[in-house]
Amino acid sequence: MHEDLKQALEVLRNGGIILYPTDTIWGVGCDATNADAVKRIYELKQRADSKSMLVLLDNTAKLGGYVNDIPEVAYDMAELTTKPLTIIYDDAKNLASNLLAEDGSVGIRITEETFSQQLCARFKKPIVSTSANISGEPSPQNFREVSDAVKEGVDYIVNFRQEETKNPAPSSIIKLARDGQVTIIRE
């Protein structure tokens, strides 16, 4: 895993995109603050850039660097969840503008999976995490299901966890308004 972290970090720092394991399914990722790298993911996925993508962070202490107003309940939710949870926050900041939804919001998930958590911690910035598929195609449940088009379109493919065949559940998604109002998007 150490060599994978080293290689992935180098690619991210140079504006590249990676294929990597997350706390849910395999993802395509890049530096969430680099608009050119984000654009490359939209192009690879053949996805309209009006459809926002989520980002991963390694701990809740970093949320304040990327969201202006964080309702207190967000910290409780992140701490108490029993499965991966993506929270959509209003008023994102310090992220690539083409990553955000039209209303300026962003989905952020605090990852607890070993590789993605260490990658985020060492990179010291949020990392885009979007399903490793072409838009409109089914999301791959494991590495073997990732299409050749996606594999050929990234700059680095992480070796860690490629042999796993389990089908992980997607994250729950909620929208959390500034006033703390919660809207469930996906359970």
N, C-alpha and C positions, 0 to 999 in steps of 0.2 A: 504494500500500500504506500510506503514511503516514496518509492520512485514515481508512482502514479501521481501523488500529491505534488511532487517537484515538477513533473512535466506539465500537469494541468495548470499549476500556478504560472509557469512561464508563458503558456499559451494565453491565459487570461490577461496577464500583464501586458502582453503584446497585442491585445485587441482581437484575439482569436476566439473561436467557439469550440466547445468540448461536448462530448457525449459521455454522461456520467450517471452513476447510480444515486438515487435520492431516497428519502424516507417513504416515498410512494413508488412510482414507476421510474424507468430510466428517463433522463431528461437531457435536453440540449440546453447549454448554458453559456453565458458570457458575462463580462463586467457590466453590471446593471447601470453604471454611470457613463458608459461609452455608447453614444448614439450610433456610431458606425457599426459597432459589433452587434448591437440590437437589430439594426437594419439587416445585417447578414442573416440573422436567425429568421426574420420575417421572410426574406427571400428564399432561404432553404426550405422553410415550411410552406412556401407559396401561400402565405397568409396575409390578409390585409392588415396594415399597421394600425387600423382603427380598433383591432381586437387586442386589448392589453394582455401582457404576460405577467406572471407572478415572479417574485424574487424570494430567495432564501437568505436568512440570517442565522447565525449560530447561537444568539441569545437575545433576550428581550432588552438588555441594556443598550443595544444599538438602535432600537426603534426610533428614538428621539432624533437621530441623525437623518432620518428619511421620512418622518411624518411630523407635521407641525403640532397637531393636538391629538394626544393619545388618551382616550378615556381610560380611567383606572381599571375598569372591568377587563380591558385587554390583557393586562398582566395576569389577572386571575384566570382568565380563559386559557391562556398559554400554559400556565402552570398546572391547571386541573384537567386538561384534555387527556383522554386516554388513547387517542389516535391523531394522526397528523391533522392540523387545523390551519387553514389559510384564512386570514382575516383581511378584508378589504377596508382600507383606511381612507378617509377623505384627506385632501390637502397634502399630497406627497411633496417631498422636496429632495434636492441633491441627487436625483436620478435622471437618466436619459429621458428627455421629453417624449420621445417616440415609444417609450415603454408604458406610459401612463394611459389610463382610460380618458375619454374625452372630457369627463368631469374633474380630472386632476387626481383621481383616486388611484391606489395601487394595492394589489394583493401581496401580502407578506406572510411567509410561513417560517416559523422557527424550527429548524431541522434538528432532530436528535439522532439521525442516522450517522454512523461513524465517519464515513468518507466525506459526505457533504458538509457535515458539521466542522470537521477539521479543515476542509477546503475553505469554507467561509471564514473561519477563525484566522487562518494564515493569510488569506487574501485581504482581510480587513475592510472589505466592501461587500455589499450585497451581490449575489450572483443570480442571474436569470435562471429560472427553471420552468421549462415548457416541455410538454410531452414530445418524445422523440419520434414524431411521425409527420408526414406531409398533411397539411390541413385537409380535413374531410375524410381521411383514412382512420381506421381504428387505432387507438393508442396501444403501443406494444406493452404487454404485461411483463416481459422479461427481455434480456438482451437479445436472445435468439430471434425475437419477433421484430426487432428494429430493421427497417428496410435498408437495402444497399444504398439507395439514394441518400438517406440520412447519414449513414456511415461514411459515404464518400464526400459528403458536404461539410464535414467538421474538420477541424485542424488536429484534434487529438481525441482518441477513444480510450477511456479508462479501462484497465484490465480487471480491476478489483470487482468482484461479485458477478462477473460475466457468466459463470457456470450455474447460477441460481435459476430455478425454474418455477418458483412460487409466483402466484398472481396476487400482488399486493392491492389493497383497497386504495382508491383515490382519497385525497384529503377531503375533510368537511370544509365547506366554504361559507363564511358569514360576512355580511357587510356590517360594519360598526360605525355608526354616525358619531359626530363630535359630541352629541349629547348623551352618548351611551346606548342609544336605541339599536337593537340587534335585529337584522333581517337574515333569515336562513336562506342561503342560495342552494346549497347541496349538503345533505346530512351525511 
